[in-house]
Amino acid sequence: MTIAPDDARQGASHRYRAIRAFVQSTDDTLPGKLEITKEGIVHDMMAPVGPHELTTVHLRRRLEKVMPEENVAHTGEPDVEDESEGIMRRPDVMVIAMVDMDVPGSFDPRTLIAAIEVVSRSNPDNDWVTKMRDYPLIGIPVYAIFDPRTGEGAVLTDIHSTPDGPRYATRKDFVYGEDVTIGDWTIPTDGLPLYKDRTGTESEG
């Protein structure tokens, strides 16, 4: 049987809506957060406290000190969603204009100024691999990654077309202690926490 393109799109859209309904029904009952990517559901078992959350607090405060008042570094709900691509994500920090937050449901990812992720200790590939692919695909212009495992990170910009779809063309790596530019604003990265091993010693990679 041949499936017409419109039928295939409708089938994919129906599948995505079913997955989204499941994710939303379980969102308050499971630890961490559930997101939807091209491969299906991703369960990020991020630590609810400690270096992960403390890093998001530091980043939010540092950005809001240098950004104009009409922009915020938002943490928490809602998700960013592109149903046509079958992707629903919830960045740890979303840099966005307040006016673009006044919408029903999920944020349009193309209204974000930047998405920032603090790498999960349990699933680092979610931040370093799949989100690096998903975020340019849904039009997020700047993606910044902070990795408390290593005290390093990267800022990715300049979406361009490739045979595999939109990708970031520019990557600027940094180590904690250096200033880092996200969008139009530069913040310090000194004093950001690192994950600790079971002995309580800070991780060095």
N, C-alpha and C positions, 0 to 999 in steps of 0.2 A: 504494500500500500504506500502511495506517495503522500507525504504531508506537505501541504502548501505552506509557504513562509508565514502567512497570517495565522494559520492554524497552529503552527509551531510556536509563534510568539504568544498566542492565547494560552497554549498549554503551559509554556514556561511561566507566564504571568500567574496562572492558576496555581501552579506548584509553589511559586514564590509566596503568594498570599497565604497558602496553607501552612508553609513553614513559618511565616511571620506570625500567624495566629497562634501557633504552638509556642513560639518564643515569648510572645507577649503574655500567654497564659501561665508560663512558668517563671516569669521574670522575678517575681518576689519570693519564690520558694527555693531557689538554688543559690548557693554562694557564687561570687564572681559575677560575670556578665555573659549573656548569650548574644552573639552577633551572627549575621548571615553574610556569607561570602559565596563566590561562584561554586565552591565545592559543597556548600551546605552550611550546617550550623557549626560555629566555633564557640567552645566553652572556655572562657579565660578565667582560670582560677587565681585571679590576682589577690594578693593579701589585702584584707580590708583596712589594715592599719600598718604603721611602720613606714619604712623608707619609700614605698610606692606612693602612699597617700601623702606623706610629708613632702615628697618631691612635687606633687601636683599643687600643693598649697604654696610652696616657694615660687613655683613658676607663675601661678596665677597672680600672686602679690607683686612679683617683680615686673610682670608685663603691665599690670594695671597702673603701676607707678609712672610708666613712660608713655602709655597710650593715651589718646584723647578720651574724654569722658563718654563719648558716644559709642566707644568700643568696649567690649568686656572680654575677659578670659574666663569663659564659662565652664564649669565642671558639672557633671551629672546629666540628667535627662533634659530633653528628649534625645533620640537617636538622630543620626543623619541617614537619609535613605534615598536611594535611586531605584525605584521599582523596575524601570526599564532594563537596568543592568542586573537586577536581582541581588542587590547589596544593601545591607543595613548595618551600620557601625555606630559605636558610641565612643568617640575619642575621649581620652582622659581630660584634655583641655581643648576647648573650641574657641578660637579667637574669632569674634563675630560682632558686627554692629548690632546695637540694641534694637534698631528698627527691624532687622531681619529675624529677630527672635519672636516677633509678634505674629506668629502663624499657628494655625491649628495643626496638630500632629507633629510629625518629624520635621527637622530642619532640612532645607534644600542644601545639599553639600556644596553647591556652586556659590552659595552666599557666604560660606566660611572664608575668612581671611587666611586662616591657618588651622591645621589640626596638629596636636601635640600628643605623643604617646610616651608613657613611662614603661619601659620594657618589663614584662611580667617574668618573674623568675621561673614560673612553671611552663611557660610556652613562649619563649623569645621569638620563635619563627613567625608567630602571629604578627608581631610588630615589624620585624626586620625583613620579612619575605612577603606575606600575603597582603598586609596593609600597604607596603611599598608598591604593590601592584594595583590594589583596589583604589587607593586614594586618587591617583591621577586618572583612573578610569572613570571616576564619578565627578571629576572636575575640581578637586580640592587643590588650590594653587601652591600651597606650601605645606610640607610635612616635616615636622621636627621630631626626632627620636632621642630620648634620654635613657641611658642604660645604667641602672644602679649596680649591675653585676660587674661592670668594668670601669665605671667612671668615664665613659665616653659617649659620643652621640653623633648625630648627623642632621643636617638640614637639607631637604630636597626641594628643588624648585624647577621652573621652566618646563612645563608639560609640553611634550612634542609627540608627533605620531611615529609609530614604529610598526613593523609587520605584525607584532604581537599586540598591538593596541597602544593607547596613550601611555607614555612613561615619563618619569622625571629625567630631564637632560643634565641637570646640575646637582652635584652632591658636594657639600662642604662638611667635612668631618671636624670634630672638636673633642677636646678632653676637658673634663671638669677643671675649673679654675680659669679657663679662657672666657672671654666675652663671646656671646653668640647672637647673631642677628636673625630674627624671625619676622618675616615681612619687612616692615619699615622700622622696626624697633630692636634695639640692642640691649641685652640684659647680661648680668654676670652669672656665672655658673659655680662660683666658689661656694663652699659650704653645703652643697647638695649631698644628701646621705647616700651611702652605699649599703647594699645587702650584706648581712652578716652570716657567717657560716654557723654551724651548730655549736661551736665553742664560743661564739660571740665576737669573733674576729671579723673585721670588715673584709669582704671579698675583694680579691685583686684580679678577678677574671675567671 
